[in-house]
Amino acid sequence: MAHRTPTHDQRAAWAFMGPGVAAVVIVLYLPVFYTVFLSFTEYDGLGSPEWIGIDNYVDMFRDPAFLTSVANTLAWVLGTLLVPVTLGLFVAYMAYGLPGAAWLRVPFLIPYALSGVAVGVIFSFVFQNGGALSQALDFLHLPGAELRWLEDAPLNTIVMIFAAAWQGVGVNALLFTVGLQSIPKEPLEAARLDGASGFRLFASIVWPLLRPSTTIVVGLSIVNSLKTFDIVQSMTGGGPNRVSETLGVTMYRDTFLNSQYGLGSAVAIFLTVVTVAASLIYLRKQLSLGEPTASRKVSA
């Protein structure tokens, strides 16, 4: 086979792509490979890493605090899907078609402009012992003033999920609104002529046609909830006694507070594998659900 010399256009293309490819490799891939390497070593940030094989992974799964972190992360995934996604869909559907609906969605979008740390600080003020909520409940003589919202598990995780929901409802509503605006009017009008309205109209027509938007919103929610860090770190720091930690907080504690870079890297790799696997499984399932519809359209 004759060797073909690159043309001038090909050399020019590689010259343009080269810096970008090099930047991606240096900034993205090399740190990942180095983290994988560190996860098989014992390293405190000083000296050279010492190869110990899979000991970090074994120790990780034997640690009760890590198992608690896994359970809390799964609770975050479930809570994020049930609360901000559901509320975002409700807000989008209720406001859809109303005059001035864009202005009605603005109050829900404002919290999304805040950082997770800012949201954590705000809700720490509300839910701390003797904080705004406890004082309001006590003033109104309502039950709950004595609750330790940020100290007792699993109440502290539920409270932090609520804080994350307050921040995330608006952007979910915006994404669902885009999906609603892309729905053709003909099926909706035909369904209304057939007598469908209210929940029946939503369940039979609107919800199936919202599948593309739902796939995006749910997929983003799963990924974001799996790597939750900022709100937990700013509200409880994973405490007390690590009962409210998520995998992101555990990774931070092991790596930067305890200087166990090998163990922290193992947690990071585990979190990465779980996030990628959950995303692929979910997207594959959604694509498989869409295949029968596509095949019916082709056959028709």
C-alpha positions in Angstrom: 0.0 0.0 0.0 1.5 3.3 -1.0 2.0 5.9 1.7 0.0 9.0 1.1 1.6 12.3 2.0 -0.8 14.7 3.9 -2.1 17.4 1.7 -1.7 21.1 2.4 -5.3 21.3 3.7 -4.8 18.3 6.0 -1.7 19.8 7.5 -3.5 23.1 8.0 -6.4 21.3 9.6 -4.1 19.5 12.0 -2.4 22.8 12.8 -5.7 24.4 13.8 -6.9 21.3 15.7 -3.6 20.6 17.4 -3.7 23.2 20.2 -7.3 22.3 21.1 -6.5 18.6 21.2 -3.4 19.2 23.3 -5.4 21.4 25.7 -8.1 18.7 26.1 -5.5 16.0 26.7 -3.6 18.1 29.2 -6.6 19.5 31.1 -9.0 16.6 31.0 -7.4 13.2 30.2 -4.1 13.4 32.0 -5.7 14.4 35.4 -8.1 11.4 35.0 -5.3 9.0 34.3 -3.3 10.4 37.2 -6.3 10.1 39.5 -6.7 6.4 38.5 -3.0 5.9 39.2 -3.3 7.6 42.6 -6.3 5.5 43.6 -3.9 2.4 43.7 -1.3 4.2 45.8 -0.9 5.5 49.4 0.0 9.2 49.1 -0.2 12.0 51.5 1.0 14.8 49.1 4.6 14.5 50.2 7.3 12.3 48.7 6.4 9.7 46.1 3.1 7.7 45.9 3.5 4.1 47.2 1.8 1.4 45.1 -0.7 -0.6 47.3 -2.9 -2.2 44.7 -6.7 -2.3 45.5 -6.3 -1.6 49.2 -7.9 1.8 48.9 -11.0 0.3 47.3 -11.2 -2.4 49.9 -10.8 0.1 52.8 -13.4 2.4 51.1 -16.1 -0.3 51.1 -15.3 -1.4 54.6 -15.8 2.2 55.9 -19.3 2.7 57.4 -19.0 6.4 56.7 -18.5 5.7 53.0 -21.6 3.4 52.9 -23.6 6.2 54.6 -22.3 8.6 52.0 -23.5 6.2 49.2 -26.9 5.9 50.8 -27.2 9.7 51.1 -26.1 10.2 47.5 -28.9 7.8 46.4 -31.3 9.8 48.5 -30.2 12.9 46.8 -30.9 11.3 43.4 -34.3 10.2 44.4 -35.2 13.5 46.1 -34.0 15.6 43.2 -36.1 13.6 40.8 -39.2 13.7 43.0 -39.1 17.4 44.1 -37.4 19.9 41.7 -38.2 17.9 38.5 -41.8 17.4 39.5 -42.3 20.9 40.7 -40.5 22.3 37.6 -42.9 20.4 35.3 -45.9 21.6 37.4 -44.8 25.2 37.1 -44.1 25.0 33.4 -47.5 23.3 32.6 -49.5 25.6 34.9 -48.0 28.7 33.4 -48.0 27.5 29.8 -50.3 29.6 27.6 -51.1 32.1 30.3 -50.7 35.9 29.5 -47.3 37.1 30.8 -46.2 33.6 31.6 -42.6 34.5 31.1 -42.8 37.0 34.0 -44.5 34.4 36.1 -41.4 32.1 35.8 -38.9 34.8 36.7 -39.2 34.4 40.5 -38.5 30.7 40.1 -35.4 31.4 37.9 -33.8 33.9 40.3 -32.5 31.3 42.8 -30.7 29.5 39.9 -28.5 32.6 39.5 -27.1 32.0 43.0 -24.2 29.7 43.7 -24.7 26.5 45.7 -22.7 28.0 48.5 -25.0 31.1 48.7 -28.1 28.8 48.8 -26.5 26.8 51.6 -25.7 29.9 53.6 -29.3 31.2 53.2 -30.9 27.9 54.3 -28.4 27.5 57.1 -29.7 30.7 58.5 -33.3 29.4 58.1 -32.8 25.9 59.5 -30.1 26.3 62.1 -30.9 25.7 65.8 -32.9 28.7 66.9 -32.9 29.9 63.3 -35.6 31.7 61.4 -37.8 28.7 60.9 -37.7 27.6 64.6 -38.4 31.1 65.8 -41.3 31.4 63.4 -42.8 28.1 64.5 -42.3 29.0 68.1 -44.0 32.4 67.6 -47.0 30.8 65.9 -47.1 28.0 68.5 -46.7 25.3 65.9 -45.0 22.0 66.3 -41.4 21.6 65.0 -39.7 24.5 66.7 -37.6 22.0 68.8 -36.4 20.0 65.8 -32.7 20.0 65.0 -33.0 20.4 61.3 -29.4 20.3 60.4 -28.2 17.8 63.1 -30.4 14.8 63.0 -30.3 12.3 60.1 -32.0 11.8 57.8 -33.8 15.1 58.5 -30.7 17.1 57.5 -30.5 15.4 54.1 -34.2 16.1 53.5 -33.7 19.8 54.4 -30.7 20.1 52.1 -32.6 18.4 49.2 -35.3 21.0 49.8 -32.7 23.8 49.5 -31.4 22.3 46.2 -35.0 22.0 45.0 -35.6 25.7 45.7 -32.6 26.5 43.5 -33.4 24.0 40.7 -37.1 24.3 40.1 -36.8 27.4 37.9 -34.3 26.0 35.4 -36.3 22.7 35.2 -39.5 24.8 34.5 -37.6 26.6 31.8 -36.5 23.4 30.1 -40.0 22.0 30.3 -41.4 25.2 28.9 -39.2 24.9 25.8 -40.5 21.3 25.4 -44.1 22.5 25.7 -43.6 25.2 23.1 -42.2 22.6 20.7 -45.3 20.4 20.9 -47.5 20.8 17.7 -50.9 22.3 18.3 -52.8 19.9 16.1 -52.7 16.9 18.4 -53.7 19.1 21.4 -56.6 20.6 19.4 -57.7 17.1 18.2 -57.6 15.8 21.7 -59.7 18.7 23.0 -62.3 18.1 20.3 -62.5 14.5 21.5 -63.3 15.7 25.0 -59.8 15.3 26.6 -59.0 18.0 29.2 -57.1 18.4 32.4 -55.1 15.5 33.7 -56.4 13.2 30.9 -55.0 15.6 28.2 -51.7 15.9 30.0 -51.3 12.1 30.6 -52.4 11.1 27.1 -51.0 13.8 24.8 -48.7 16.3 26.6 -46.6 13.9 28.7 -45.6 11.5 25.8 -44.7 14.5 23.6 -42.5 15.9 26.3 -40.3 12.9 26.4 -37.3 14.6 24.7 -37.3 17.4 27.3 -38.0 15.0 30.1 -34.9 12.9 29.1 -32.7 16.1 29.2 -34.1 17.3 32.6 -34.0 13.9 34.3 -30.5 13.1 32.9 -29.1 16.4 34.1 -30.7 16.0 37.5 -29.2 12.5 38.0 -25.7 13.7 37.1 -26.0 16.9 39.3 -27.4 15.0 42.3 -24.7 12.3 42.1 -21.9 14.9 42.4 -23.7 17.1 45.0 -21.1 19.0 47.1 -21.5 22.7 47.5 -24.8 22.8 49.4 -23.9 20.0 51.7 -20.5 21.4 52.4 -21.8 24.9 53.2 -24.8 23.7 55.3 -23.5 20.8 57.4 -20.0 20.0 56.1 -21.3 16.4 56.0 -21.8 16.3 59.8 -22.5 15.8 62.5 -20.2 12.8 62.6 -20.4 12.4 58.8 -24.1 11.4 58.8 -25.0 13.7 56.0 -22.0 13.3 53.7 -22.4 12.6 50.0 -19.8 11.1 47.8 -18.5 14.5 46.7 -18.0 15.6 50.3 -16.4 12.3 51.2 -13.9 12.7 48.3 -13.1 16.2 49.5 -12.7 15.2 53.1 -10.4 12.2 52.3 -8.3 14.2 49.9 -7.9 17.7 51.2 -8.7 17.4 54.9 -7.2 14.1 55.7 -4.4 14.2 53.1 -5.3 10.7 52.0 -4.9 11.4 48.3 -5.0 7.7 47.3 -8.3 7.0 49.2 -9.8 10.3 47.9 -8.8 9.3 44.4 -10.5 5.9 44.8 -13.7 7.7 45.9 -13.4 10.0 42.9 -13.1 7.1 40.5 -16.0 5.3 42.1 -18.2 8.4 41.8 -17.1 8.9 38.1 -17.9 5.3 37.3 -21.3 5.5 39.0 -22.2 8.8 37.3 -21.2 7.6 33.8 -22.9 4.2 34.3 -26.1 5.9 35.5 -26.1 8.3 32.6 -25.5 5.6 30.0 -28.1 3.2 31.4 -30.7 6.0 31.6 -30.0 7.3 28.1 -30.0 3.8 26.6 -33.3 3.1 28.2 -34.8 6.3 26.9 -33.5 5.6 23.4 -34.9 2.1 23.4 -38.3 3.4 24.5 -38.2 5.8 21.5 -37.4 3.1 18.9 -40.9 1.5 18.6 -42.4 5.0 18.0 -39.8 5.7 15.3 -40.3 2.3 13.7 -44.0 2.8 13.6 -43.6 6.1 11.8 -41.3 4.6 9.2 -43.7 1.7 8.6 -46.6 4.1 8.3 
